[in-house]
Amino acid sequence: MPPEFKKLQHLALKVRNIQNSLKFYCDILGFKTTESYRLDTEKGYQDSINFITCSNKHHVINLVQISESHKPKDIEPPSNSRDTHVYGLHHFAFEVKNKTEFKKWEVHLTENKIKIVKGPLVHSPTHPEGDGSWGENRALYFCDPDGNAIEIFCDMANINFATHEIDDLWFRQRIKKDGFDPLEILKPDLNI
C-alpha cells in the first residue's frame, strides 16, 4: 500500500493566451497572481508561466503558455473538455462553503456572461432533487478560455470507510437542510 497523500494541492494548465487566461481566472474567478515569469522559448516549449491562487497557498493553478513554435497547428482545443474523446483533462473542481455560496457563484458567472455548460444540479441517485448520477454533491460546470471544464460544488458526501457507506449523520443533515424528511429517503449503498 502506498504512503498517504495529504490532498491534491495544485494543477498546471497549458494555455493558448496567458493574458486571456489571467483575465478569466483573476478578474472573473477572483484568483490572485503570486509569481509571473517569461521564459526562454529556445530552450523549452513554454514561454510564460503564472502561479495563481484562491487560497493562502502560493499557488493552486499554474498557467503555462505554450510558445508559438510548439503550438500544434492542426489541433484546436475543445470548447468543453468534458465533451471531448481526447485523453487528458476532463474537469477540475472548486468547493464552496454551502448552498448559499453556490447560488452566489451561479449569479456571478451569469452576470459575467460565463456560459454554464451543465447544471446547476444535484449529483445523487437518492436526493429528491438528484439527477440520478453519482457523487452526492451540488454542482455546476463552465469552461475557461481554453475549454477546460471547471466545476463549482458544495455538499460533498462524507464517507465512513469503516462501513464503506455515506456517513449517516451527514446524509440526514444534508437532506433535512434541503427541506426534506430524512426518514422518507433511503441512504445510498456505495459498496466501496
C-alpha positions in Angstrom: 0.0 0.0 0.0 1.4 3.4 -0.9 2.0 6.2 1.6 -0.9 8.6 2.2 -1.4 11.9 0.4 -2.4 14.9 2.3 -4.5 16.4 -0.5 -4.4 17.4 -4.1 -2.7 20.9 -3.9 -2.5 22.3 -7.5 -2.8 21.7 -11.2 -1.0 23.1 -14.2 -2.8 24.1 -17.3 -1.3 24.7 -20.8 -3.0 27.7 -22.2 -3.0 29.5 -25.6 -3.0 33.0 -24.4 -1.8 33.9 -20.9 -3.5 37.3 -20.8 -6.9 35.8 -21.7 -6.4 33.1 -19.0 -5.3 35.6 -16.4 -8.3 37.8 -17.1 -10.6 34.8 -16.7 -9.1 33.3 -13.6 -8.2 36.6 -11.8 -10.9 39.0 -13.0 -13.9 36.5 -13.1 -13.0 33.8 -10.6 -11.0 36.0 -8.2 -7.6 34.3 -8.2 -4.5 36.3 -7.3 -1.2 36.1 -9.1 1.7 35.3 -6.8 4.5 35.0 -9.4 4.9 35.5 -13.2 7.7 34.6 -15.5 8.7 35.0 -19.2 10.9 32.1 -20.2 13.5 31.4 -22.9 11.4 29.8 -25.7 14.6 28.5 -27.4 15.2 26.2 -24.5 11.7 24.9 -23.9 8.1 24.5 -25.0 6.7 27.2 -22.8 7.2 31.0 -23.0 5.5 32.1 -19.8 4.2 30.7 -16.5 1.9 32.4 -13.9 1.3 31.0 -10.4 -2.2 31.9 -9.2 -4.1 31.1 -6.1 -7.5 31.3 -4.5 -6.2 30.4 -1.0 -3.3 31.3 1.3 -1.1 28.8 -0.5 1.5 30.1 -3.1 -0.4 28.6 -6.0 -3.4 26.4 -6.8 -3.1 26.6 -10.6 0.0 27.1 -12.8 -0.9 28.7 -16.1 1.7 27.8 -18.7 1.6 29.5 -22.1 2.9 27.3 -24.9 5.4 29.1 -27.2 4.3 29.7 -30.8 6.9 27.4 -32.1 5.5 24.5 -30.1 1.7 25.1 -30.5 0.0 22.4 -32.6 -1.0 23.9 -35.9 -3.8 21.5 -36.8 -5.5 20.9 -33.4 -8.0 23.3 -31.9 -8.6 22.9 -28.2 -12.1 21.7 -27.3 -14.8 24.1 -26.3 -15.6 21.9 -23.3 -13.1 19.3 -22.1 -15.9 17.2 -20.6 -17.3 16.6 -24.1 -14.1 15.5 -26.0 -13.0 12.0 -26.6 -9.3 13.0 -26.5 -7.3 11.8 -23.5 -6.4 14.5 -20.9 -8.3 16.7 -18.5 -12.0 16.1 -18.1 -12.6 18.8 -15.5 -11.4 20.1 -12.1 -13.5 21.4 -9.2 -13.6 24.1 -6.5 -15.5 23.6 -3.3 -17.6 26.4 -1.8 -18.8 26.5 1.8 -22.6 25.9 1.3 -25.6 26.2 -0.9 -25.9 30.0 -0.4 -22.3 30.5 -1.7 -23.0 28.1 -4.5 -26.0 30.2 -5.6 -23.9 33.3 -5.4 -21.4 31.7 -7.8 -24.2 30.9 -10.2 -25.3 34.5 -10.2 -21.7 35.8 -10.5 -20.9 33.6 -13.5 -24.2 34.5 -15.3 -23.6 38.3 -14.6 -20.1 37.9 -16.2 -21.5 36.2 -19.2 -19.8 32.9 -18.4 -21.9 30.1 -20.0 -22.9 27.4 -17.6 -22.5 24.2 -19.7 -24.1 21.9 -17.1 -26.2 22.4 -14.0 -26.8 23.7 -11.5 -27.8 20.2 -10.4 -27.5 17.7 -7.5 -25.4 14.6 -8.3 -27.4 12.0 -6.4 -29.4 8.8 -7.1 -31.3 9.4 -3.8 -31.7 13.1 -3.2 -35.2 14.3 -4.2 -33.6 16.9 -6.4 -30.9 14.5 -7.7 -30.1 13.8 -11.3 -29.5 10.1 -10.7 -25.8 10.3 -11.1 -23.1 9.6 -8.5 -21.1 11.9 -6.3 -23.6 13.1 -3.8 -22.9 16.8 -4.2 -24.5 20.0 -5.7 -22.6 21.1 -8.9 -22.4 23.4 -11.9 -19.9 23.4 -14.8 -18.4 26.1 -17.0 -15.3 26.4 -19.1 -12.2 28.6 -19.2 -11.0 30.3 -22.4 -9.1 27.1 -23.4 -12.2 24.9 -23.0 -11.0 23.4 -19.6 -14.2 22.4 -17.8 -14.5 23.7 -14.2 -16.9 22.5 -11.6 -18.1 24.5 -8.6 -19.6 22.3 -5.9 -20.8 22.1 -2.3 -22.3 19.5 0.0 -20.0 16.6 -1.0 -20.8 13.4 0.8 -18.7 12.3 3.8 -17.7 8.6 3.6 -17.5 6.3 6.6 -14.7 4.0 5.5 -15.3 1.6 8.3 -18.7 0.7 6.8 -18.0 1.8 3.2 -21.1 3.9 3.2 -22.1 7.5 3.2 -21.9 8.8 6.7 -25.4 8.6 8.2 -25.3 11.8 10.2 -24.0 13.8 7.1 -26.8 12.2 5.0 -29.6 13.1 7.4 -28.3 16.6 7.9 -28.0 17.3 4.2 -31.5 16.0 3.4 -33.0 18.0 6.3 -31.1 21.1 5.4 -32.5 20.9 1.8 -36.1 20.8 3.3 -36.8 17.0 3.1 -37.6 14.4 5.7 -34.5 12.1 6.0 -36.7 9.2 7.2 -38.5 9.2 3.9 -35.4 8.9 1.8 -33.1 5.8 1.6 -29.4 6.4 2.1 -27.4 5.1 -1.0 -25.3 2.0 -0.6 -21.9 2.8 -2.2 -20.2 -0.6 -1.9 -16.7 1.0 -1.9 
